[in-house]
Each structure stands twice: as structure tokens, then as C-alpha cells.
Amino acid sequence: MIAIVIIFLFTYPHTLHSYSSGSYNNECIYVPLIKNFDIERAMGTWFIQEVGDEDESNKECLLYDYTIKRNKRSPSVIVANYYHQQIRDSKAHNIKLIQVGNTSEYTINWNGKIRSGWTVGTDYDSWCVAYLCFPDDPNKGILYIGTRKMKPSKKSMESAHLLIKHLGFNTNKNYLKPVHHSNCNFTRN
């Protein structure tokens, strides 16, 4: 399914005190923007640890590799190569995200449908939280927690959960489902 927004970029102390006024799409919930967001530091590999979507959580070894392509006359385009263990040949699914200005918000074209996404918070080095909104069905928004390491520290996961709770997202244990990384041995190409 749509496991797009894994544009993770978050850290509890960094994000709680550094939001700007925020962004809002009439069909999506309010998501505050990260002040002084550094898109370059957010690039690289993020292992999805928990996700608010049953289909996505069933994909073992779910990760995103992010790279950025800059053009002086247009916004930054981020290419997310999305992998999971069930892809028979481990080839990436490519997803393009367009950064809105220099913010932590993105416009995402997924299979011809436009989505809105945000990096909700990150420390850039260990954890991030991302949110994907489906404007045609705002109740279908998905939260993602990603980490730089396949097996994250307890502190990284706690920081992500604290941010989610602080911002008022659903913190019900039944909402965020773990993604298993126990037998991840494929080669990404």
C-alpha cells in the first residue's frame, strides 16, 4: 500500500521548541512545521519501526532511502526508494516528493494521486516521525516512526513517542504497529 512518507527528520528537544507557525491543508490535520528544517541532514536511510497502517506494518524490513535533487529555479525534489522484504527482487519503488518552500512539508505524487506529507520531528541522527495525509480521505492519515538503525535504541523510540503524544496524535497502542526487521538480508539496488 502507500508507504510513502517516510521523510523522517526528528528529535524531541529539537522539535518541541522549534516549530514555526505550521502548515495546514483544509483536508488534513494541522501539522506544525519544523523551524530551521535541514533537508540535507534528513536524507539517507530510514528504517520504519512503527506505522499507523496495518498493510504497511505487515511489510517486513520496511525502509526508505532518500536522496535530493536540487534545481535553482524549482523546489527541491526528493526521491524516496522504498524497499521491503516482500518485494521479490528487492528493487525499489520510487516515490517523488516535492518540498514546499524550505519547510518540512511535502507534496507527494503517488500513483497519480496527490498526497500531503510532513516530517513532524527529528533529531536527524537517530529518529524521525512523518505524517502522510490522504486529502480524499483525511481519516486515513498515517504516522510513521523511522530510525537510522535497523535496531533502534530505546531512547530513540521514546523520543519519537513523546513528540507524537505532545502534538496530540493518536498514541493508542493499537494504532502504531511494529514493523519487523528480524530477517532482513536482501541487497538493495
C-alpha positions as CSV (number, residue, x, y, z in Angstrom):
1,M,0.0,0.0,0.0
2,I,1.1,3.6,0.4
3,A,4.2,3.7,2.5
4,I,5.4,6.9,1.1
5,V,6.1,9.4,3.7
6,I,9.0,8.4,5.4
7,I,10.6,11.5,5.3
8,F,11.8,11.3,8.8
9,L,13.6,14.0,10.5
10,F,13.2,14.4,14.2
11,T,14.3,14.9,17.8
12,Y,12.3,15.6,20.8
13,P,14.2,18.5,22.3
14,H,14.9,19.9,18.9
15,T,11.4,19.8,17.6
16,L,9.3,20.7,20.6
17,H,10.8,24.2,20.9
18,S,11.4,24.9,17.3
19,Y,8.2,24.9,15.3
20,S,7.1,27.8,13.1
21,S,3.5,28.7,12.6
22,G,2.8,25.4,10.8
23,S,1.1,24.3,7.7
24,Y,-2.4,23.2,7.1
25,N,-4.2,21.6,4.2
26,N,-8.0,22.0,4.6
27,E,-8.4,18.3,4.2
28,C,-5.6,17.3,6.6
29,I,-5.0,17.8,10.3
30,Y,-2.8,20.7,11.4
31,V,0.9,19.8,11.4
32,P,3.4,22.3,12.8
33,L,6.4,23.0,10.6
34,I,9.9,22.4,11.9
35,K,11.8,25.7,12.3
36,N,15.2,25.8,10.5
37,F,14.5,22.4,9.0
38,D,17.6,21.0,7.3
39,I,16.5,18.8,4.4
40,E,20.1,17.7,3.6
41,R,20.5,16.2,7.1
42,A,17.2,14.3,6.6
43,M,18.4,12.4,3.6
44,G,19.7,8.9,3.7
45,T,18.3,5.6,5.0
46,W,15.4,5.4,7.5
47,F,14.1,2.1,8.8
48,I,10.4,2.2,9.6
49,Q,9.9,0.9,13.1
50,E,6.2,1.6,13.6
51,V,3.5,2.7,11.3
52,G,-0.2,3.6,11.7
53,D,-1.3,1.3,8.9
54,E,-1.9,-2.4,9.0
55,D,-0.9,-3.1,5.4
56,E,2.4,-1.2,5.9
57,S,3.2,-2.8,9.2
58,N,3.0,-6.3,7.6
59,K,5.9,-5.4,5.2
60,E,9.0,-6.8,6.9
61,C,12.2,-4.9,6.6
62,L,10.5,-1.7,5.5
63,L,12.9,1.2,4.8
64,Y,13.3,4.3,2.7
65,D,16.4,5.7,1.1
66,Y,16.1,9.4,0.4
67,T,18.1,11.5,-2.0
68,I,17.7,15.1,-3.0
69,K,17.8,16.7,-6.4
70,R,18.1,20.5,-6.5
71,N,17.3,22.9,-9.2
72,K,17.9,26.6,-8.8
73,R,14.5,27.5,-10.4
74,S,12.3,25.0,-8.7
75,P,11.7,23.4,-5.3
76,S,13.8,20.5,-4.1
77,V,12.7,17.1,-5.3
78,I,13.3,14.2,-3.0
79,V,13.4,10.7,-4.4
80,A,12.4,8.0,-1.9
81,N,13.4,4.5,-2.8
82,Y,11.1,2.3,-0.9
83,Y,12.0,-1.3,0.0
84,H,10.5,-4.2,1.9
85,Q,11.3,-7.9,2.2
86,Q,8.3,-9.0,0.2
87,I,9.5,-7.4,-3.0
88,R,10.7,-10.5,-4.7
89,D,13.8,-8.9,-6.3
90,S,14.3,-6.2,-3.7
91,K,14.0,-3.5,-6.3
92,A,12.9,-0.1,-5.0
93,H,9.6,1.5,-5.6
94,N,10.4,5.2,-6.4
95,I,8.3,7.9,-4.9
96,K,8.8,11.6,-5.7
97,L,8.3,14.2,-3.0
98,I,8.4,18.0,-3.7
99,Q,9.5,20.1,-0.7
100,V,7.1,23.0,-0.1
101,G,9.4,26.0,0.1
102,N,12.2,25.3,2.5
103,T,9.9,23.7,5.0
104,S,9.3,20.2,6.5
105,E,6.2,19.8,4.3
106,Y,5.9,17.9,1.0
107,T,3.6,17.3,-1.9
108,I,3.7,13.7,-3.0
109,N,2.5,12.2,-6.2
110,W,1.8,8.5,-5.5
111,N,0.4,6.5,-8.5
112,G,-1.2,9.7,-9.9
113,K,-2.8,10.8,-6.6
114,I,-1.6,13.9,-4.8
115,R,-0.8,13.5,-1.1
116,S,0.4,15.9,1.6
117,G,3.2,14.8,3.9
118,W,5.3,16.3,6.7
119,T,8.4,15.5,8.6
120,V,6.8,16.0,12.0
121,G,10.0,15.9,14.1
122,T,13.6,14.6,14.0
123,D,17.0,14.7,15.6
124,Y,18.4,13.8,12.1
125,D,20.8,11.3,13.6
126,S,18.6,8.6,15.2
127,W,14.9,9.1,14.8
128,C,12.1,10.9,12.9
129,V,8.3,11.0,12.7
130,A,6.5,11.6,9.5
131,Y,2.8,12.0,8.7
132,L,1.1,11.2,5.4
133,C,-2.3,12.7,4.7
134,F,-4.8,11.4,2.1
135,P,-6.8,14.6,1.2
136,D,-9.6,12.4,-0.4
137,D,-9.9,10.6,3.0
138,P,-8.4,12.6,5.8
139,N,-9.3,9.9,8.3
140,K,-6.7,7.7,6.5
141,G,-3.7,9.7,7.6
142,I,-0.7,7.6,8.5
143,L,2.1,8.3,11.1
144,Y,5.5,6.7,10.7
145,I,8.4,6.4,13.1
146,G,11.7,5.8,11.4
147,T,15.2,5.3,12.8
148,R,18.7,5.4,11.3
149,K,19.5,2.0,12.8
150,M,17.6,-1.2,12.0
151,K,17.6,-2.0,15.7
152,P,17.0,1.4,17.4
153,S,17.8,2.4,20.9
154,K,15.0,2.6,23.5
155,K,15.8,6.3,23.8
156,S,15.2,7.0,20.1
157,M,11.8,5.3,20.2
158,E,10.9,7.1,23.4
159,S,11.8,10.5,21.9
160,A,9.5,9.8,18.9
161,H,6.7,8.7,21.0
162,L,7.0,11.7,23.3
163,L,6.8,14.0,20.3
164,I,3.7,12.2,18.9
165,K,2.0,12.5,22.3
166,H,3.0,16.1,22.7
167,L,1.5,17.1,19.4
168,G,-1.8,15.2,20.1
169,F,-1.5,12.5,17.5
170,N,-3.2,9.2,18.3
171,T,-0.9,7.4,20.8
172,N,-3.1,4.4,21.3
173,K,-1.0,1.2,21.4
174,N,-3.4,-0.3,18.9
175,Y,-2.7,2.4,16.3
176,L,1.0,2.3,15.8
177,K,2.0,-1.2,14.7
178,P,5.6,-2.5,14.7
179,V,7.4,-3.4,11.5
180,H,9.6,-6.4,11.9
181,H,13.3,-6.3,10.9
182,S,14.3,-9.8,12.2
183,N,15.3,-11.4,8.9
184,C,16.4,-8.5,6.7
185,N,19.1,-9.8,4.4
186,F,18.3,-8.5,0.9
187,T,20.5,-6.3,-1.1
188,R,19.0,-3.0,-2.2
189,N,19.7,-1.9,-5.8
